[in-house]
């Protein structure tokens, strides 16, 4: 019942730094990611560069997940709780924009407490651009409750939530007319988590944790997925060294309906991950393994990394080799591309990373550069089905792919007041075969300026190369590249109230992340933020 009440509200991730720091916002780490065709961030805010080096690790498309909100007061394993600090208990952001896009986001916590963290977070964002692009509409509504109780020895907590994502197949055959209901899609997901972990070091200096989670996802066309699982781990600390064992098991049940028969796809993935880390300055060594059982089939990978600090610790050279099995999920495919078909062949992806690079802080610049060779089995790609009136996408797989990935990220200050971040990923595929709807190049340049802790200005420029697709005649083509410019501003009236305005896609780009599905053109939003 409580979950249904939460779903009536709406939420998005605010990132406005004109409000003081004790608010309950959780700022997610910046990472370049191609936007959905009809989804975009209503607030093009920018992250503050960290004081230490950042990691820039390229993930395969099915792993480009939305970052989940975490309770702001949850403590890491084996870290004593600090005294509770006074904090605002309620935060909200309400706005409206063009084209016809209401937006509401709120967070509520239990306030000052050393024993209990309790958080409610809800968001709604929708837009209707039907007047410009026929049937271009979307609506996202999400809500969850998260709580943790701390004792002198352990913490126990849980999360329960609901996601409702509504889309329309506006890339449909434009020679035909459809009612809104004929091209409507809704993804509904209920999810939850239970966790148990120590809050103080044990006498043997051992940390432990156990987490159980699940999600149930269904769509409007009788596709349905259930995925329960657990992770448990032990970590023994020896001064600056440690040994660790993680056991992870997730079961996936997926069924779809073709109008006559239902098909079922079942997978169980069990993984053991033992590892040892040794720190002997200036060296750091990790030796471990990834021991996977994919429906009983044994799939082992190494988990190795070595690094050395040079130039008095300013630069770190590193290299490694690891691998994993990424369990294919209907939920994650739909998050990445909401225009997929409901009848799918879902496979697991096996990926190895053989990498080397350097990272550090030099002359006030935090940076990392990395080169990775990625042998991949079952790389998912997306191909338009022209026999489908809605022009939805099939998922097909490159059974054996080799990707050379070049990644870089840097953040620095300009004139000590403009926080700037630049990141880029360039993927070179090891064959001439088109990798449908996977853009080779993605680049982000972002900047933020704050004046007198009252006025905040931000700008972001996102570039992506065009991705290959196949036209209605079956001929390979390449989509146009993306050049997306966003600006925003905030004005803090007092400690409790602030105003914001955001202008997105300033160049009115008609970029198609997915063939026949252009993103929203020039759009803007304004509103108010407040907290108590």
C-alpha positions in Angstrom: 0.0 0.0 0.0 2.8 2.3 0.9 4.5 1.6 -2.4 1.3 2.6 -4.3 1.1 5.9 -2.3 4.7 6.7 -3.3 4.1 6.0 -6.9 1.6 8.9 -7.0 4.5 11.3 -6.6 7.4 11.9 -8.9 11.2 12.3 -8.9 14.5 13.2 -10.6 18.0 13.6 -9.5 18.7 17.3 -8.6 22.3 18.5 -8.7 22.0 22.2 -8.0 24.9 23.3 -5.8 23.4 26.7 -5.0 21.7 25.2 -2.1 23.8 24.4 1.0 25.5 21.1 1.3 23.4 19.6 4.2 20.4 19.0 1.9 19.6 15.3 1.2 20.6 15.4 -2.4 22.8 12.6 -3.6 25.1 13.6 -6.4 26.0 10.8 -8.9 29.3 10.6 -10.5 29.5 12.2 -13.9 29.7 9.8 -16.8 29.2 10.4 -20.5 26.2 8.5 -21.8 24.0 8.8 -24.9 20.6 10.2 -24.1 17.4 8.3 -24.9 15.6 9.7 -27.9 12.8 11.2 -25.9 14.3 11.3 -22.4 16.7 14.1 -21.4 17.9 15.6 -18.2 15.6 18.4 -17.3 18.4 20.0 -15.4 21.8 20.0 -17.2 23.8 20.2 -14.0 27.4 19.4 -13.7 29.4 17.5 -11.1 32.0 19.1 -8.9 35.5 17.6 -9.7 36.7 15.4 -7.0 40.0 16.0 -5.1 41.4 12.7 -6.1 41.7 10.9 -9.4 38.7 9.6 -11.2 38.1 6.3 -12.9 36.7 6.2 -16.5 35.7 2.7 -17.3 33.6 2.0 -20.4 30.7 -0.3 -20.0 28.9 -2.2 -22.7 25.5 -0.7 -23.6 23.4 -3.1 -21.6 25.3 -1.9 -18.5 24.5 1.8 -19.0 22.2 1.7 -16.0 20.5 4.5 -14.2 22.3 5.2 -10.9 20.1 4.2 -8.0 19.6 6.7 -5.1 21.3 5.7 -1.9 20.3 6.8 1.6 22.6 9.7 2.5 23.5 8.5 5.9 24.3 4.8 5.3 27.8 4.1 6.5 30.4 1.9 4.8 31.2 -1.5 6.3 33.5 -1.3 9.4 33.2 2.5 9.7 32.0 3.8 13.0 29.0 6.2 12.7 29.7 9.9 13.1 27.5 11.9 15.4 24.3 12.8 13.6 24.3 16.2 12.0 21.4 18.5 11.8 19.9 18.3 8.3 17.0 19.5 6.3 14.3 16.8 6.3 12.4 17.8 3.1 13.7 18.8 -0.3 11.6 19.5 -3.4 12.0 20.8 -6.9 8.9 21.7 -9.0 8.9 23.1 -12.5 7.1 23.3 -15.8 8.5 23.6 -19.3 8.0 23.6 -23.0 6.9 21.4 -24.7 4.2 20.7 -22.1 6.5 19.1 -19.5 5.5 19.1 -15.8 8.2 18.1 -13.4 8.2 17.3 -9.7 10.8 15.8 -7.4 10.9 15.4 -3.7 12.9 13.8 -1.0 12.0 13.3 2.7 14.2 11.9 5.4 13.9 11.3 9.2 16.4 14.0 10.1 18.9 13.9 12.9 19.5 10.3 14.2 22.4 8.0 15.1 20.2 4.9 14.9 17.8 5.2 12.0 18.0 6.4 8.4 14.7 6.6 6.7 14.2 8.2 3.2 11.4 8.6 0.7 12.2 9.8 -2.8 9.7 10.3 -5.6 9.8 11.9 -9.1 7.6 12.5 -12.1 8.7 14.0 -15.4 6.7 13.9 -18.7 6.5 15.7 -22.0 4.1 15.9 -24.9 5.7 17.1 -28.2 2.9 15.8 -30.4 2.4 19.2 -32.0 5.9 19.1 -33.5 6.6 15.4 -33.9 3.5 13.2 -34.1 3.0 11.0 -31.1 6.3 12.0 -29.4 5.3 11.7 -25.7 6.8 10.1 -22.6 6.2 9.9 -18.9 8.4 8.6 -16.1 7.2 8.1 -12.6 9.4 6.5 -9.9 9.2 6.2 -6.1 10.9 4.3 -3.4 11.3 4.0 0.4 14.7 3.2 1.9 15.6 2.6 5.6 18.5 1.4 7.7 18.6 0.6 11.4 22.0 0.6 13.2 23.1 -1.2 16.3 26.5 -1.3 18.0 27.5 -4.4 15.9 25.5 -4.4 12.7 23.0 -2.6 10.4 19.9 -4.0 8.8 18.0 -2.2 6.1 15.8 -2.4 3.0 14.4 -0.7 0.0 11.0 -1.0 -1.8 10.0 0.9 -4.9 8.1 1.2 -8.1 9.0 2.5 -11.6 6.4 3.4 -14.3 7.9 4.4 -17.7 5.5 5.3 -20.5 6.6 5.7 -24.1 5.0 5.9 -27.6 6.4 4.4 -30.7 6.5 7.7 -32.6 9.0 6.3 -35.1 6.1 4.2 -36.6 5.3 3.8 -40.2 4.3 7.4 -41.1 2.1 6.3 -44.1 -0.4 4.9 -41.6 -2.5 6.6 -38.9 -2.7 5.2 -35.4 -4.5 6.0 -32.2 -2.5 6.8 -29.2 -3.3 3.5 -27.6 -2.1 1.5 -30.6 1.5 2.7 -30.2 1.6 3.1 -26.4 4.1 1.2 -24.3 4.4 1.0 -20.5 7.1 -0.7 -18.5 6.2 -1.3 -14.9 8.8 -2.5 -12.4 8.5 -3.3 -8.7 11.8 -3.7 -6.9 13.2 -4.3 -3.4 16.2 -5.0 -1.4 17.2 -6.4 2.1 20.7 -5.9 3.5 22.6 -6.9 6.6 26.2 -5.7 7.3 28.5 -5.0 10.2 29.0 -1.4 11.3 32.0 -1.9 13.6 35.1 -4.0 12.9 34.8 -7.5 14.4 37.5 -8.8 16.8 39.1 -10.6 13.9 39.0 -7.5 11.8 36.5 -9.1 9.4 33.8 -7.3 7.5 30.7 -9.1 6.3 27.5 -8.4 4.4 24.5 -10.1 2.9 22.1 -8.4 0.4 19.0 -9.9 -1.2 17.2 -8.1 -4.0 14.5 -8.7 -6.7 12.7 -6.9 -9.4 9.6 -7.8 -11.4 9.2 -6.0 -14.7 6.3 -6.2 -17.2 5.2 -4.3 -20.2 1.9 -3.7 -22.0 2.4 -6.6 -24.5 2.6 -9.5 -22.0 6.4 -9.6 -21.6 7.3 -10.3 -18.0 10.6 -10.8 -16.1 11.3 -11.9 -12.5 14.9 -11.6 -11.2 15.7 -12.5 -7.6 19.2 -12.9 -6.2 21.6 -12.3 -3.4 25.2 -11.3 -2.7 27.2 -12.1 0.3 30.8 -11.4 1.2 33.6 -11.6 3.7 36.6 -9.3 3.9 39.6 -9.9 6.1 41.9 -6.9 6.7 45.6 -7.2 7.4 46.9 -3.7 8.0 46.8 -2.1 4.5 46.2 -5.5 2.8 43.1 -7.6 2.6 41.6 -10.9 1.3 38.0 -11.0 0.1 35.4 -13.5 -1.1 32.1 -12.5 -2.7 29.4 -14.9 -3.7 26.7 -13.7 -6.1 23.7 -15.6 -7.5 20.9 -14.2 -9.6 18.1 -16.1 -11.3 16.2 -14.7 -14.3 12.8 -15.8 -15.5 11.5 -14.1 -18.7 8.4 -14.9 -20.6 6.7 -13.2 -23.6 3.6 -13.9 -25.7 3.4 -13.8 -29.5 -0.4 -13.9 -29.7 -0.6 -17.6 -29.7 2.0 -19.1 -27.4 4.1 -18.0 -24.5 7.8 -18.6 -24.5 10.0 -18.8 -21.5 13.7 -18.1 -21.1 15.4 -19.1 -17.8 18.9 -18.4 -16.6 20.8 -18.8 -13.3 24.2 -17.1 -12.9 26.3 -18.1 -9.8 29.6 -16.4 -9.3 32.5 -16.8 -6.8 35.0 -13.9 -6.6 38.0 -14.5 -4.4 40.7 -11.9 -4.3 43.8 -10.6 -2.4 45.1 -7.1 -2.4 48.6 -6.2 -1.3 49.8 -2.6 -0.7 53.5 -2.1 -0.5 54.3 1.5 -1.4 54.6 2.5 -4.1 53.1 -0.7 -5.5 49.6 -2.1 -5.3 48.8 -5.6 -6.5 45.5 -7.5 -6.8 45.2 -11.2 -7.5 41.9 -12.8 -7.8 39.5 -14.7 -10.0 36.0 -14.6 -11.4 34.5 -18.1 -11.3 31.2 -18.1 -13.0 28.6 -20.8 -13.5 26.3 -19.8 -16.3 23.4 -22.3 -16.1 26.0 -24.7 -14.8 28.6 -24.0 -17.5 31.9 -23.1 -15.8 33.3 -19.8 -17.1 36.5 -18.6 -15.3 38.3 -15.3 -15.8 41.3 -13.8 -14.0 41.0 -10.7 -11.8 44.4 -9.1 -11.9 45.7 -5.6 -11.4 49.1 -4.0 -10.7 49.8 -0.3 -10.2 52.8 1.8 -9.1 52.9 5.4 -8.0 55.6 7.6 -9.5 56.6 11.3 -9.3 56.1 11.3 -5.6 52.7 9.8 -5.9 51.4 12.4 -8.4 51.0 9.8 -11.2 49.9 6.2 -11.0 50.6 3.7 -13.8 48.3 0.7 -13.8 47.4 -2.4 -15.8 45.1 -5.4 -15.4 43.1 -8.2 -16.8 39.6 -9.1 -15.7 36.3 -10.5 -17.0 32.7 -11.0 -16.1 29.4 -12.4 -17.3 26.7 -9.7 -17.7 23.3 -11.3 -17.2 20.9 -10.2 -19.9 17.8 -8.6 -18.5 14.6 -7.3 -20.2 14.5 -4.5 -17.6 18.0 -3.2 -18.6 17.4 -3.6 -22.3 14.2 -1.5 -22.0 16.0 1.1 -20.0 18.7 1.5 -22.6 16.3 1.4 -25.6 12.6 1.8 -24.6 11.6 1.1 -28.2 12.5 -2.6 -28.2 10.1 -5.3 -29.1 8.5 -7.4 -26.4 9.4 -10.7 -28.0 13.2 -11.0 -27.5 16.0 -13.5 -27.4 17.8 -12.6 -24.2 21.4 -13.8 -23.9 24.2 -13.2 -21.4 27.2 -11.2 -22.5 30.7 -12.4 -21.6 33.4 -9.7 -21.6 37.1 -9.5 -20.7 39.0 -6.3 -20.1 42.8 -6.2 -20.7 43.8 -2.6 -19.9 46.6 -0.2 -19.1 46.9 3.4 -18.4 47.8 6.2 -16.1 46.0 8.5 -13.7 46.8 11.2 -11.2 46.7 14.9 -10.4 49.2 17.2 -12.0 49.2 21.0 -12.2 45.8 21.1 -10.7 44.3 18.7 -13.2 42.8 15.4 -12.2 43.0 13.0 -15.1 42.9 9.4 -16.3 43.7 7.8 -19.6 43.1 4.2 -20.3 43.4 1.7 -23.3 41.4 -1.5 -23.1 41.1 -4.5 -25.3 37.7 -6.1 -24.8 37.0 -9.6 -26.2 33.2 -9.9 -26.1 30.8 -12.8 -26.6 27.2 -11.9 -27.4 27.5 -8.1 -27.8 23.9 -6.8 -28.0 23.0 -4.6 -30.9 19.7 -3.0 -32.0 18.2 -3.3 -35.5 15.0 -1.7 -36.7 12.2 -4.2 -37.6 10.6 -2.7 -40.7 8.0 -5.5 -40.8 6.7 -4.1 -37.5 4.2 -1.2 -38.0 5.6 0.5 -34.9 9.2 0.3 -36.2 10.4 -1.3 -33.0 13.9 -2.8 -32.5 15.1 -6.4 -32.4 18.1 -7.2 -30.3 20.7 -9.2 -32.2 24.1 -10.3 -31.0 27.7 -10.2 -32.3 28.8 -13.7 -31.2 32.5 -12.8 -31.1 33.6 -9.1 -31.0 36.9 -7.5 -30.1 36.7 -3.8 -29.1 39.7 -1.5 -28.6 38.4 1.2 -26.2 40.2 4.5 -25.7 39.0 6.4 -22.6 40.0 9.7 -21.0 38.6 12.0 -18.4 40.0 15.2 -16.9 38.6 17.8 -14.5 40.1 21.2 -13.5 39.3 24.7 -12.5 39.4 27.7 -14.9 40.3 30.9 -13.1 39.6 29.1 -9.8 35.9 29.6 -10.2 34.8 27.6 -13.2 34.7 23.8 -12.6 35.3 22.0 -15.8 35.1 18.3 -16.8 36.1 16.7 -20.1 35.5 13.0 -20.9 35.6 10.9 -24.0 35.3 7.3 -25.1 36.2 6.0 -28.6 35.6 2.4 -29.5 37.3 0.7 -32.4 35.6 -2.5 -33.4 37.7 -5.4 -34.7 35.7 -6.1 -37.8 34.0 -4.2 -40.7 30.6 -5.6 -39.7 28.3 -2.7 -38.6 27.6 -2.7 -34.9 24.0 -1.5 -35.1 23.1 1.6 -33.0 26.4 1.6 -31.1 28.1 5.0 -31.6 31.9 4.7 -31.7 32.6 8.1 -30.2 31.1 9.9 -27.2 32.4 13.1 -25.7 31.2 15.5 -22.9 32.5 18.9 -22.0 30.9 20.5 -18.9 31.4 23.7 -16.9 29.9 25.2 -13.8 30.3 28.7 -12.2 29.1 29.8 -8.8 29.1 33.4 -7.6 28.8 34.3 -4.0 27.1 31.0 -3.1 23.9 32.5 -4.6 24.1 32.5 -8.4 25.0 29.3 -10.3 25.5 29.0 -14.0 26.2 25.7 -16.0 26.8 24.6 -19.5 27.4 21.3 -21.2 28.3 20.2 -24.7 27.7 16.6 -25.7 29.0 15.1 -28.9 28.5 11.7 -30.3 29.3 10.2 -33.7 26.5 8.8 -35.8 25.7 5.1 -35.2 25.2 2.6 -38.0 21.7 1.5 -38.9 20.0 -0.3 -41.7 17.3 1.4 -43.9 14.1 0.0 -45.1 15.9 -1.4 -48.2 18.3 -3.2 -46.0 21.3 -1.0 -46.9 23.7 0.0 -44.1 23.7 3.7 -43.3 25.0 6.0 -40.6 22.9 8.3 -38.5 23.9 12.0 -38.3 26.3 12.9 -35.4 25.1 14.7 -32.3 26.0 18.2 -31.1 24.0 19.0 -28.1 24.4 22.2 -26.1 22.6 22.8 -22.8 22.7 25.8 -20.4 21.2 26.4 -17.0 21.1 28.7 -14.0 20.0 28.9 -10.4 19.4 31.8 -8.1 19.2 31.2 -4.3 16.7 33.5 -2.6 17.5 32.4 0.9 18.4 29.3 2.8 15.2 27.6 1.9 14.2 28.8 -1.5 15.9 28.9 -5.0 14.8 29.4 -8.6 16.1 27.5 -11.6 15.9 27.6 -15.3 17.3 25.2 -17.9 17.5 25.4 -21.7 18.2 22.1 -23.4 19.2 21.3 -26.9 20.0 24.9 -27.6 21.0 24.1 -31.2 17.7 22.3 -31.8 19.5 19.2 -33.0 17.3 16.5 -34.6 19.7 13.8 -33.5 18.4 10.3 -33.7 19.9 8.0 -31.0 17.6 5.3 -32.5 16.6 5.3 -36.2 13.4 7.2 -36.8 13.2 8.4 -33.2 14.5 12.0 -33.0 15.2 13.6 -29.7 13.3 16.6 -28.4 14.2 19.8 -30.1 14.8 23.1 -28.3 13.1 22.9 -24.9 13.3 24.7 -21.6 12.0 24.5 -18.1 11.9 26.7 -15.0 10.7 26.4 -11.5 11.4 26.5 -7.8 13.4 24.5 -5.3 12.8 24.5 -1.6 13.7 22.6 1.6 12.9 22.5 5.3 
